[in-house]
Amino acid sequence: MMNIIYPALFAAIIVICSWISIPLTVPVTLQTFAVFASVGLLGTYRGTLSVILYIMLGAVGLPVFSGFRGGFGILLGNTGGFVIGFVFAAFLSGAIIDHFGKKTIVLIIAMVSGLIVCYLFGTLWFVYIYTKTISMTEFLSAVSVCVLPFIIPDALKIGAAIFIVRGVTEYIKH
């Protein structure tokens, strides 16, 4: 029963966190916080499933993505690679956590590794959407737009996710 309830609950949490936007030069949402919290609390399978469920809800048109947007076109747009990258980030982070445990250093390494994968996937997609090619020059230029403004906010979100995972883990039934 928990294999159904927890992923659905955390998909809803990801939705809510995607709607919370901090208006900076480039708006920052809490999606990555929710992705890492879900995988840290639920493990690889259920955490990744919650991310996939979130993406599927958005793909069919429900306004679950940032800015209350939805539809398959969002996934094909310039930020769609980051949304799809959440799946790979969750899977990698969860695999590291499942294998090495939930010590703080493991959570940091797992979530930072997942974030790097998400950044890589999203930035490559961003470059491809705009140029229809991928070159090192274009990739490095896109990093300044797609990654650098988000490093500090994402580090804070990872810190918050680790705090939640460390404090709530004992209350989640596996």
C-alpha angles and dihedrals in degrees: 000000000000089000087068102034101048097050090048091048093049092045086058090049090052089051092052091046091050089057093052104089128180106209106227128140085286108026115243122212130191095239095112090050090055094045092053094042091051095050092042092053101034103033130232101307102043095033093052090043090056090053092048090049090051091051093046091052089053094044092058090054107267110141095245100126125087114295090028090282129147142170138091090273090071089061090051093047130091095280096038092096091063092051092049088043088064088073093055092042091052093046095048094043092047093048091052092047093045091050101041104026135238103296111141094249091051091050090050093049092044096049096042089049090051091048091052090052090049091048091048095048094044096045094048089050091047091052092046093050092052101038106019085226135068120225130163092245093052091043093053090047091051091050088065089058103031104036116017097062090051103047097090096040090047092049088054091048091050089050090051092047091051090049090052094044092050092047102041105034095094091058096054114091115224 
